[in-house]
Structure formats: C-alpha cells, structure tokens
Amino acid sequence: MVSNAEDGGVSLGEYNGHPVSRAAAIAIIGELGVYKPHEQPHGLGNMVKKVVSIAVEEIGVKAQVGMFDSIFVICLADNSMSN
C-alpha cells in the first residue's frame, strides 16, 4: 500500500495506510520486545538441529544440517553448505 506521509513524502508498507493499523503495528512491535516470543522457537530449532545432526552422524548418512533462526534444513551432501 502506498500513502502520502504527513511531511509530504511517500510511505510504503503494509501498515502505513491507516492510523489505527499503524498504532496496532507499533503496539505489537513493542510487545515483541518485552515478551520475546521469537526466542522459544529459536531455542527449539537449535535443539532439533543438534538432535538431527547426531542422528545423521550415527547412521552414517553424508549430510549437513543447516539452520537460520528457527528453520533448519538437511542437505544430503558431504561438502559444507554456504550462502
């Protein structure tokens, strides 16, 4: 959504169209900083990566286990992964 900002500029984004949605977005961002709900999935992702890595090593599969935040991926190759 595109809207004209009060200072004459242009504002782009999902929450910029209405003052109520802006206020809701700011409130949600504030709550995320206080309660940090993203930390639990990240910790669980680390645990899953560790367990999967051990299992892959134990059964002798040539694989790499990669992770970004709480998302992990298994690459069935013996060479290292990179971005």
Backbone as CSV, one residue per row, in Angstrom:
resi,resn,N_x,N_y,N_z,CA_x,CA_y,CA_z,C_x,C_y,C_z
1,MET,0.831,-1.167,0.000,0.000,0.000,0.000,0.882,1.239,0.000
2,VAL,0.524,2.241,-0.768,1.268,3.496,-0.841,0.357,4.608,-0.334
3,SER,0.879,5.458,0.521,0.097,6.596,1.003,1.001,7.807,1.133
4,ASN,0.432,8.979,1.137,1.201,10.208,1.323,1.458,10.412,2.801
5,ALA,2.708,10.594,3.146,3.063,10.846,4.541,2.721,12.292,4.886
6,GLU,2.562,12.573,6.152,2.177,13.908,6.604,3.205,14.969,6.232
7,ASP,4.466,14.572,6.132,5.513,15.548,5.794,5.673,15.741,4.292
8,GLY,4.758,15.195,3.494,4.822,15.367,2.044,5.545,14.250,1.333
9,GLY,6.141,13.317,2.067,6.844,12.200,1.449,5.889,11.064,1.130
10,VAL,6.438,9.998,0.657,5.643,8.810,0.349,6.035,7.720,1.321
11,SER,5.052,7.007,1.829,5.274,5.945,2.789,4.821,4.630,2.178
12,LEU,5.686,3.624,2.192,5.374,2.319,1.611,5.292,1.271,2.707
13,GLY,4.373,0.335,2.597,4.322,-0.755,3.549,2.914,-1.192,3.861
14,GLU,2.829,-2.296,4.547,1.549,-2.917,4.844,0.735,-2.134,5.867
15,TYR,1.393,-1.483,6.836,0.684,-0.844,7.939,0.588,0.676,7.795
16,ASN,0.962,1.231,6.673,1.040,2.680,6.536,-0.246,3.346,6.071
17,GLY,-1.273,2.588,5.748,-2.467,3.172,5.155,-3.422,3.829,6.121
18,HIS,-3.388,3.477,7.384,-4.400,3.986,8.305,-3.781,4.158,9.692
19,PRO,-4.125,5.213,10.402,-3.556,5.435,11.737,-3.811,4.294,12.715
20,VAL,-4.965,3.636,12.610,-5.269,2.536,13.535,-4.338,1.352,13.275
21,SER,-4.112,1.027,11.998,-3.219,-0.103,11.712,-1.783,0.240,12.075
22,ARG,-1.389,1.490,11.916,-0.043,1.912,12.356,0.102,1.751,13.869
23,ALA,-0.895,2.207,14.600,-0.848,2.101,16.062,-0.789,0.639,16.495
24,ALA,-1.546,-0.228,15.815,-1.529,-1.659,16.143,-0.155,-2.257,15.869
25,ALA,0.434,-1.896,14.745,1.764,-2.422,14.407,2.804,-1.980,15.429
26,ILE,2.764,-0.717,15.825,3.715,-0.213,16.822,3.513,-0.915,18.165
27,ALA,2.264,-1.149,18.547,1.983,-1.854,19.799,2.498,-3.281,19.764
28,ILE,2.310,-3.963,18.638,2.786,-5.346,18.504,4.302,-5.392,18.577
29,ILE,4.963,-4.471,17.891,6.431,-4.427,17.927,6.909,-4.201,19.352
30,GLY,6.224,-3.336,20.100,6.584,-3.111,21.499,6.436,-4.366,22.341
31,GLU,5.354,-5.104,22.134,5.127,-6.342,22.894,6.166,-7.405,22.534
32,LEU,6.560,-7.468,21.269,7.585,-8.435,20.868,8.897,-8.163,21.590
33,GLY,9.196,-6.893,21.831,10.412,-6.546,22.560,10.352,-6.913,24.028
34,VAL,9.164,-6.927,24.609,9.002,-7.238,26.030,8.966,-8.752,26.257
35,TYR,8.104,-9.435,25.523,7.873,-10.867,25.782,8.768,-11.804,24.987
36,LYS,9.376,-11.339,23.907,10.343,-12.090,23.101,9.861,-13.502,22.721
37,PRO,8.697,-13.611,22.069,8.183,-14.929,21.713,9.036,-15.639,20.661
38,HIS,9.884,-14.910,19.983,10.738,-15.499,18.957,11.884,-16.316,19.552
39,GLU,12.196,-16.119,20.818,13.326,-16.829,21.414,13.033,-18.310,21.638
40,GLN,11.807,-18.664,21.980,11.491,-20.073,22.206,11.625,-20.899,20.926
41,PRO,11.044,-20.473,19.786,11.247,-21.253,18.562,12.720,-21.355,18.178
42,HIS,13.487,-20.286,18.431,14.910,-20.335,18.104,15.611,-21.405,18.941
43,GLY,15.294,-21.465,20.226,15.884,-22.488,21.094,15.470,-23.885,20.679
44,LEU,14.202,-24.052,20.305,13.731,-25.356,19.835,14.418,-25.741,18.528
45,GLY,14.620,-24.757,17.648,15.328,-25.028,16.392,16.743,-25.498,16.638
46,ASN,17.427,-24.883,17.597,18.786,-25.316,17.950,18.784,-26.755,18.456
47,MET,17.791,-27.090,19.290,17.699,-28.443,19.821,17.456,-29.455,18.698
48,VAL,16.537,-29.138,17.795,16.239,-30.042,16.685,17.469,-30.214,15.794
49,LYS,18.168,-29.122,15.500,19.376,-29.210,14.674,20.414,-30.130,15.325
50,LYS,20.598,-29.987,16.624,21.577,-30.812,17.340,21.188,-32.286,17.280
51,VAL,19.916,-32.595,17.558,19.455,-33.992,17.551,19.548,-34.601,16.149
52,VAL,19.143,-33.835,15.145,19.211,-34.336,13.761,20.662,-34.537,13.348
53,SER,21.537,-33.624,13.721,22.958,-33.763,13.394,23.555,-35.030,14.010
54,ILE,23.204,-35.308,15.252,23.682,-36.526,15.924,23.141,-37.763,15.220
55,ALA,21.853,-37.739,14.879,21.243,-38.897,14.200,21.887,-39.142,12.848
56,VAL,22.129,-38.091,12.104,22.755,-38.214,10.776,24.148,-38.814,10.914
57,GLU,24.877,-38.348,11.900,26.231,-38.868,12.125,26.191,-40.333,12.559
58,GLU,25.274,-40.691,13.446,25.179,-42.053,13.956,24.832,-43.069,12.871
59,ILE,23.944,-42.699,11.949,23.567,-43.674,10.914,24.482,-43.622,9.698
60,GLY,25.421,-42.677,9.689,26.422,-42.637,8.638,25.979,-42.016,7.319
61,VAL,24.937,-41.212,7.342,24.493,-40.530,6.132,25.382,-39.310,5.907
62,LYS,25.795,-39.121,4.651,26.585,-37.938,4.326,25.615,-36.773,4.152
63,ALA,25.555,-35.937,5.176,24.607,-34.827,5.153,25.108,-33.698,6.037
64,GLN,24.616,-32.520,5.742,24.884,-31.337,6.542,23.550,-30.807,7.053
65,VAL,23.523,-30.368,8.277,22.309,-29.772,8.839,22.588,-28.287,9.015
66,GLY,21.819,-27.479,8.299,21.981,-26.031,8.382,20.800,-25.415,9.098
67,MET,20.997,-24.180,9.560,19.919,-23.538,10.301,19.989,-22.031,10.131
68,PHE,18.821,-21.424,10.003,18.677,-19.974,10.061,17.527,-19.684,11.008
69,ASP,17.832,-19.039,12.124,16.863,-18.751,13.169,16.226,-20.059,13.633
70,SER,14.927,-20.249,13.481,14.304,-21.490,13.949,14.040,-22.460,12.801
71,ILE,14.569,-22.170,11.617,14.342,-23.009,10.441,15.613,-23.804,10.173
72,PHE,15.468,-25.111,10.019,16.642,-25.912,9.701,16.392,-26.691,8.419
73,VAL,17.483,-27.099,7.787,17.412,-27.833,6.529,18.471,-28.927,6.551
74,ILE,18.158,-30.048,5.928,19.107,-31.149,5.809,19.548,-31.213,4.353
75,CYS,20.837,-31.077,4.121,21.404,-31.143,2.778,22.136,-32.471,2.651
76,LEU,21.650,-33.329,1.779,22.243,-34.656,1.623,23.483,-34.581,0.740
77,ALA,24.560,-34.093,1.320,25.852,-33.973,0.654,26.913,-33.911,1.727
78,ASP,28.110,-34.319,1.391,29.160,-34.311,2.401,29.986,-33.024,2.383
79,ASN,29.794,-32.163,1.399,30.518,-30.902,1.407,29.752,-29.866,2.236
80,SER,30.440,-28.859,2.670,29.803,-27.875,3.558,28.874,-26.954,2.766
81,MET,27.861,-26.438,3.472,26.909,-25.514,2.868,27.379,-24.096,3.076
82,SER,27.010,-23.229,2.152,27.310,-21.807,2.309,26.197,-21.000,1.644
83,ASN,26.101,-19.756,1.998,25.056,-18.894,1.415,25.381,-18.551,-0.015
